[in-house]
Amino acid sequence: MRLKILFPLILSFVLPGCSSPQQQTLSTSVERFEREGSSILKGVKVPAGADMYFASGIVANPKDASLPNGDPNRFGDTYEQSVSALKRIEAYLGEEGLSLKDVVAMKVYVAPDPQNDHKPDFDGWFKAYAEFFNNETNPNKVARSTIGVYTLVNPDMLIEIEVRAVYH
């Protein structure tokens, strides 16, 4: 008998704090949380039910395919590989009716560059990023992580980029 009385009493305290989906105003557009003075965002809120595009890690195309594997000029330095990979991403997005302006998040892996004292060339990556994002042509900023790694699967590769984009 106590349970019959106690349970409704507990529900009377808990349920008013819960809101149903009908009571909430759901956002229909991407919300970007700015990080003042930064080329990247603090975060991004994607509306419920939004269709998203998840790109696998994209690497550069060869700069000079006639050169043998292992030749550092085959793919170029971190900056050159970054530009190449971002152009590939731009093309892949285009195939889906998307653009770089639709990108909301990015994860970037940077490996040691022989032309940068065998250290990850973050400045080379940042320079390439600035040519594609947070500029006059594309003011879009993204939530981004940039991670220095020991190596990528192919040791000729110095950068690998994953992106998340939202369809509109």
N, C-alpha and C positions, 0 to 999 in steps of 0.2 A: 504494500500500500504506500509506503514511503517513497518508493521509486516512481509511482504514478504521480505523486505530487512534486517530487524533487526534479524530475526530468523536465516537465513544462516550465518550472521556475527557472532552471538553468537556461533553457532555450529563450526565455523572455529577456534574458540579459545578453545572450550571444547574438541572436538574430538581428536586432536593430543595428549592430555594428557592421553587419555584412550587407553588401549591396549587390543587387542583381545586375546582369549586363544591361537591362533596360534602364536602370537608374544611372549608369555611368555614361559619360559622354566619351565615345571612342574616337581617337584621332584617326584621320584618314590620310594624313601626310607624314612624311619622315620628319622627325624633329632632331635637329643637330644642336649639340651642346658645345658652345664655343669655349676654347681655351685661349684667353686673351694673350696676344703677342706670339702665338704659336701657329705653325703651318698645319697642325693637326687638331682634331677635336678631342674634347674630354670623353665624348661618347655620342651615341646615336640611338634614337628610339624609333623602331620600325613599327608601323601600325599592325595590329592583329589582322591576320588574313592576307597580308601583302605577299605577292609572289616575289620570290627572290632568286637570284642567279648566284651560284657558288662556283667560282673558278678554281680548278686545281692549281698547284704551283706551276707558274709559267716561267720559263727561262728564255734566254736570248737565242735568236737565230745566229748561225755563223756569220761573222763579218766577212770572212774570206774562206769559203768552203774548200778552196784548193790547197790550203795549208793542212798539214797532218794534225791528228789529235795530239794534244799536249803542247802544241805551239801556242804561246800566249796571245799571238796576234790573230788566231783563228776566230776567237769570239770577242777579243778586245778586253779592255780594262773594265772595272766595275761600272763606271759612268756609261761607257758604250753599251755594255750588256744591259744596264738598267733601262736605257732609252729603247733598245731593241725589245726587251720584254714588255715594256709599257705600250709600245706600238702593237705588239701581238695581242695584248689584253684589249686594247682599243678596237682592234679588228674583230676579236671574238665577241666582244660586247655588241658591236655593230651587227654581227650575224643574228643576234637575238633582239634587235631593235632597241638596244641600249647604247649609252655612251659613258664616257668617264664621269659625266655629271651625275650619273645614277649610282656610282660607287659610294657605299657607305662605310665600308671597313676594308682594311688591308693588313695582311701579315707578310713581312718581308724578312727573308733570311739572307744574310750577307756573309760570304766566306772570305778568307784571307786572299788578298790580291798581291801577286808577285811584284806588281809595279807600285805597291804601296808598302814596301818593307815587310811583305808577307803578313800584313794586318788587314782586317776588314776595312774597306774604304767607305766609311759612312758618309763622308763629305761628297764623294762621287755619287752615291745613291741620293743624298739630299738634293744635290744639284739637278739630277734627272727628274726627281719628283716635282721640283719647283717648275719645271718646264711643262708639266702636264696637269698639276693641281695648284689651287690657291694662287691663281694668277688672273690676268685680265681676260684671257680666252676662256678659262674654266675656273671660276672663283670657288668651286667646290673644294671643301676640306673633308677629310675622312678620319674616322677613328683608326689609328694605325699602331701596330707594334713593329719595331725593327729589331731584329735579333742577330747578333754575331754568332756564327757557328764555326766549328772546326773545319768542316768541308761539306759540300753537297754530294749527291750520289755520283755525278760526273765531276771529276776534279777540275775540268776546264771551265765549269760554270762557277761564277762568282756571286750570282744573285738569283733568288727564286721568289716569286711574288704570287700570293693568293689574294683574290678580291671577292667581296660580297657586294652585289648591286641589287637595287630594288626596281621592279617593273612599276610603271605608272599607268 
